[in-house]
Amino acid sequence: MTISSPDTYADLASNPLSGERHPLTTGLPARWWAYVWSFSSLVYSGLWMAESWRTAQPLLGSTKVNHLMQDLWCLILVLGSSYAVYRFCRHRSERLGFALCLLGASAAMTGHRL
């Protein structure tokens, strides 16, 4: 039995993610990553406003418009706070920031539906 030298383990110790590839962008071209947040925000906004429209359906006139404007303002606050959390956490742990954004957005949507 031979004992291998520590130099042979250098390849195993190297980080395979240290290159250009990002673990969250696997399967996507690198140029598309900037558009993922935009597309996700649009889908989330569409779901939020569809839910707002459904709950405001029985309302009439200015009451309905007022209800929809309040929901739009809440949507802007949720999107802004999620983006701020992501930007704050991005330099520390991008995965944690992404998880916190998803958790916050899902909690806001759940609170919005109630």
Backbone as JSON, one array per atom type, in Angstrom:
{
  "sequence": "MTISSPDTYADLASNPLSGERHPLTTGLPARWWAYVWSFSSLVYSGLWMAESWRTAQPLLGSTKVNHLMQDLWCLILVLGSSYAVYRFCRHRSERLGFALCLLGASAAMTGHRL",
  "N": [[0.84, -1.16, 0.0], [0.59, 2.17, -0.89], [1.24, 5.46, 0.16], [-0.2, 8.38, -0.8], [1.12, 11.52, -1.92], [0.62, 14.82, -0.44], [0.3, 16.62, -2.47], [-1.27, 15.5, -4.43], [-3.82, 15.77, -3.55], [-4.5, 18.36, -3.97], [-6.0, 18.99, -6.2], [-8.5, 18.05, -5.44], [-9.13, 19.69, -3.33], [-9.48, 22.14, -4.47], [-11.82, 24.66, -5.3], [-14.64, 24.0, -7.15], [-16.46, 25.89, -7.91], [-15.2, 28.26, -8.15], [-14.69, 29.48, -10.55], [-16.04, 31.22, -13.41], [-18.68, 30.4, -13.34], [-21.78, 30.51, -11.66], [-23.56, 29.18, -8.93], [-26.36, 29.52, -8.86], [-27.02, 30.13, -11.42], [-26.93, 27.95, -13.03], [-27.52, 26.3, -15.98], [-28.57, 28.5, -17.24], [-27.72, 31.07, -19.57], [-25.01, 33.3, -18.89], [-25.53, 36.02, -19.34], [-28.25, 36.26, -19.0], [-28.82, 36.29, -16.32], [-29.14, 38.79, -15.13], [-31.69, 39.46, -15.83], [-33.35, 37.73, -14.5], [-34.26, 38.52, -11.96], [-35.85, 40.68, -12.69], [-37.83, 39.47, -14.3], [-38.9, 37.69, -12.42], [-39.94, 39.53, -10.58], [-41.9, 40.74, -12.16], [-43.67, 38.57, -12.61], [-44.4, 37.99, -9.96], [-45.6, 40.44, -9.3], [-47.74, 40.41, -11.08], [-49.22, 38.21, -10.08], [-49.81, 39.22, -7.54], [-51.37, 41.53, -8.12], [-53.47, 40.32, -9.51], [-54.65, 38.85, -7.47], [-55.42, 40.99, -5.88], [-57.28, 42.22, -7.57], [-59.21, 40.21, -7.64], [-60.11, 40.16, -4.97], [-61.16, 42.72, -4.81], [-63.29, 42.7, -6.47], [-66.14, 42.66, -5.72], [-66.45, 45.3, -4.89], [-67.37, 48.73, -5.56], [-66.96, 51.51, -7.79], [-65.16, 54.34, -6.59], [-64.26, 53.15, -4.27], [-63.31, 50.68, -5.02], [-61.15, 51.43, -6.67], [-59.58, 52.74, -4.74], [-58.98, 50.59, -3.06], [-57.44, 49.0, -4.82], [-55.29, 50.74, -5.33], [-54.13, 50.92, -2.79], [-53.27, 48.28, -2.52], [-51.43, 48.23, -4.62], [-49.53, 50.03, -3.66], [-48.63, 48.6, -1.42], [-47.49, 46.43, -2.76], [-45.34, 47.69, -4.08], [-43.84, 48.44, -1.85], [-43.18, 45.88, -0.81], [-41.68, 44.76, -2.94], [-39.58, 46.63, -3.04], [-38.44, 46.38, -0.45], [-37.67, 43.69, -0.52], [-35.74, 43.75, -2.54], [-33.9, 45.46, -1.33], [-33.09, 43.89, 0.87], [-31.89, 41.77, -0.51], [-29.77, 43.13, -1.82], [-28.34, 43.98, 0.41], [-27.56, 41.56, 1.59], [-26.15, 40.36, -0.42], [-23.36, 40.69, -0.65], [-22.44, 39.35, 1.51], [-23.63, 36.71, 1.77], [-24.9, 35.3, -0.92], [-26.76, 33.31, -1.4], [-28.15, 33.23, 1.03], [-29.31, 35.78, 1.0], [-30.97, 35.5, -1.24], [-32.67, 33.46, -0.31], [-33.84, 34.77, 1.89], [-35.21, 36.82, 0.57], [-37.11, 35.35, -0.92], [-38.49, 34.13, 1.18], [-39.5, 36.39, 2.56], [-41.08, 37.55, 0.52], [-42.95, 35.51, 0.05], [-44.17, 35.4, 2.55], [-45.29, 37.95, 2.64], [-47.11, 37.75, 0.51], [-48.79, 35.77, 1.5], [-49.83, 37.09, 3.76], [-51.13, 39.1, 2.41], [-53.15, 37.78, 1.07], [-54.84, 37.06, 3.13]],
  "CA": [[0.0, 0.0, 0.0], [1.38, 3.39, -0.96], [0.59, 6.67, 0.65], [-0.02, 9.43, -1.81], [1.63, 12.78, -1.4], [-0.42, 15.84, -0.29], [0.1, 17.37, -3.71], [-2.32, 14.88, -5.25], [-5.11, 16.21, -3.03], [-4.7, 19.76, -4.3], [-7.11, 19.08, -7.15], [-9.75, 17.82, -4.73], [-9.39, 20.81, -2.44], [-9.83, 23.35, -5.2], [-13.26, 24.93, -5.35], [-15.11, 23.95, -8.54], [-17.32, 27.04, -8.17], [-14.4, 29.47, -8.12], [-14.59, 30.04, -11.89], [-17.06, 32.17, -13.83], [-20.02, 29.87, -13.15], [-22.44, 30.79, -10.4], [-24.43, 28.02, -8.69], [-27.77, 29.82, -9.13], [-27.23, 30.35, -12.85], [-26.72, 26.72, -13.75], [-28.53, 26.09, -17.0], [-28.89, 29.77, -17.88], [-26.56, 31.84, -20.02], [-24.59, 34.29, -17.89], [-26.12, 37.33, -19.62], [-29.66, 36.26, -18.62], [-28.99, 36.36, -14.87], [-29.61, 40.13, -14.77], [-33.11, 39.55, -16.12], [-34.11, 36.8, -13.67], [-34.97, 39.28, -10.92], [-36.9, 41.48, -13.35], [-38.91, 38.57, -14.69], [-39.54, 37.21, -11.18], [-40.71, 40.65, -10.04], [-43.09, 40.9, -12.99], [-44.59, 37.46, -12.32], [-44.9, 38.21, -8.6], [-46.51, 41.59, -9.36], [-48.96, 39.96, -11.75], [-49.99, 37.41, -9.13], [-50.29, 40.11, -6.47], [-52.47, 42.37, -8.61], [-54.61, 39.44, -9.82], [-55.31, 38.59, -6.19], [-56.06, 42.25, -5.47], [-58.45, 42.4, -8.41], [-60.21, 39.24, -7.22], [-60.71, 40.57, -3.7], [-61.85, 43.99, -4.99], [-64.36, 42.51, -7.45], [-67.47, 43.08, -5.28], [-66.48, 46.72, -4.57], [-67.84, 49.59, -6.64], [-66.5, 52.9, -7.94], [-63.91, 54.82, -6.01], [-63.81, 52.22, -3.23], [-62.51, 49.65, -5.71], [-59.89, 52.07, -7.08], [-58.83, 52.96, -3.52], [-58.47, 49.28, -2.64], [-56.38, 48.6, -5.75], [-54.13, 51.62, -5.13], [-53.49, 50.49, -1.55], [-52.55, 47.04, -2.81], [-50.29, 48.58, -5.45], [-48.53, 50.63, -2.77], [-48.04, 47.49, -0.64], [-46.64, 45.69, -3.68], [-44.11, 48.47, -4.27], [-43.07, 48.31, -0.61], [-42.65, 44.52, -0.71], [-40.61, 44.61, -3.93], [-38.45, 47.45, -2.62], [-37.78, 45.8, 0.72], [-37.01, 42.45, -0.94], [-34.54, 44.14, -3.27], [-32.94, 46.0, -0.36], [-32.54, 42.75, 1.62], [-31.0, 41.05, -1.4], [-28.56, 43.93, -2.03], [-27.6, 43.99, 1.66], [-27.0, 40.23, 1.85], [-25.43, 39.85, -1.59], [-21.91, 40.68, -0.44], [-22.13, 38.42, 2.59], [-24.01, 35.37, 1.32], [-25.91, 35.51, -1.95], [-27.83, 32.32, -1.2], [-28.96, 33.68, 2.15], [-30.11, 36.9, 0.51], [-32.0, 34.96, -2.12], [-33.64, 32.75, 0.54], [-34.59, 35.76, 2.67], [-36.15, 37.49, -0.35], [-38.21, 34.44, -1.2], [-39.26, 33.97, 2.41], [-40.23, 37.64, 2.79], [-42.11, 37.72, -0.51], [-44.02, 34.55, 0.27], [-44.91, 35.83, 3.75], [-46.11, 39.12, 2.26], [-48.22, 37.28, -0.31], [-49.71, 35.08, 2.41], [-50.51, 38.13, 4.51], [-51.98, 39.85, 1.48], [-54.31, 36.96, 0.74], [-55.73, 36.94, 4.28]],
  "C": [[0.89, 1.23, 0.0], [0.56, 4.57, -0.47], [0.86, 7.77, -0.36], [0.44, 10.73, -1.15], [0.49, 13.8, -1.28], [-0.68, 16.63, -1.56], [-1.0, 16.78, -4.57], [-3.72, 15.3, -4.78], [-5.42, 17.68, -3.37], [-5.86, 19.94, -5.28], [-8.46, 18.89, -6.46], [-10.12, 19.01, -3.85], [-9.78, 22.07, -3.18], [-11.34, 23.46, -5.32], [-13.73, 24.9, -6.8], [-15.98, 25.15, -8.91], [-16.54, 28.34, -8.24], [-14.27, 30.13, -9.48], [-15.71, 31.04, -12.15], [-18.47, 31.7, -13.5], [-20.53, 30.17, -11.74], [-23.44, 29.67, -10.15], [-25.91, 28.29, -8.99], [-28.05, 29.98, -10.61], [-27.01, 29.09, -13.67], [-27.86, 26.51, -14.74], [-28.93, 27.35, -17.73], [-27.62, 30.4, -18.44], [-26.25, 32.96, -19.02], [-25.25, 35.65, -18.11], [-27.58, 37.4, -19.17], [-29.87, 36.46, -17.12], [-29.51, 37.74, -14.43], [-31.12, 40.26, -14.96], [-33.97, 38.61, -15.26], [-34.9, 37.55, -12.61], [-36.09, 40.11, -11.53], [-38.09, 40.61, -13.72], [-39.65, 38.04, -13.47], [-40.4, 38.3, -10.56], [-41.99, 40.87, -10.84], [-44.12, 39.8, -12.73], [-45.21, 37.64, -10.94], [-45.9, 39.37, -8.58], [-47.82, 41.21, -10.03], [-49.84, 39.12, -10.83], [-50.59, 38.27, -8.03], [-51.49, 40.93, -6.94], [-53.68, 41.54, -9.03], [-55.38, 39.1, -8.55], [-56.02, 39.84, -5.69], [-57.33, 42.49, -6.28], [-59.57, 41.44, -8.0], [-60.89, 39.66, -5.93], [-61.48, 41.88, -3.83], [-63.04, 43.87, -5.94], [-65.73, 42.97, -6.94], [-67.58, 44.59, -4.96], [-66.89, 47.53, -5.79], [-67.13, 50.93, -6.62], [-65.16, 53.2, -7.31], [-63.39, 53.91, -4.9], [-62.93, 51.14, -3.84], [-61.15, 50.22, -6.13], [-59.0, 52.3, -5.86], [-58.2, 51.65, -3.03], [-57.3, 48.84, -3.53], [-55.13, 49.46, -5.59], [-53.4, 51.28, -3.83], [-52.69, 49.21, -1.77], [-51.33, 47.29, -3.7], [-49.16, 49.18, -4.61], [-47.86, 49.55, -1.92], [-47.11, 46.65, -1.51], [-45.31, 46.39, -3.89], [-43.23, 48.37, -3.02], [-42.44, 46.92, -0.47], [-41.5, 44.32, -1.7], [-39.37, 45.41, -3.53], [-37.71, 46.88, -1.43], [-37.08, 44.49, 0.36], [-35.71, 42.76, -1.68], [-33.48, 44.68, -2.31], [-32.3, 44.88, 0.46], [-31.54, 41.99, 0.75], [-29.68, 41.82, -1.59], [-27.69, 43.95, -0.77], [-26.88, 42.66, 1.88], [-26.11, 39.72, 0.72], [-23.94, 39.75, -1.35], [-21.5, 39.71, 0.66], [-22.4, 36.99, 2.16], [-25.17, 35.53, 0.34], [-27.07, 34.52, -1.8], [-28.73, 32.71, -0.05], [-29.85, 34.84, 1.75], [-31.25, 36.45, -0.37], [-33.09, 34.26, -1.31], [-34.47, 33.73, 1.36], [-35.59, 36.52, 1.81], [-37.34, 36.61, -0.64], [-39.1, 34.25, 0.02], [-40.1, 35.22, 2.7], [-41.35, 37.85, 1.79], [-43.26, 36.75, -0.33], [-44.83, 34.89, 1.52], [-45.78, 37.03, 3.45], [-47.31, 38.7, 1.42], [-49.25, 36.55, 0.55], [-50.5, 36.08, 3.24], [-51.46, 38.93, 3.65], [-53.25, 39.08, 1.16], [-55.29, 36.86, 1.89], [-56.53, 38.15, 4.43]]
}
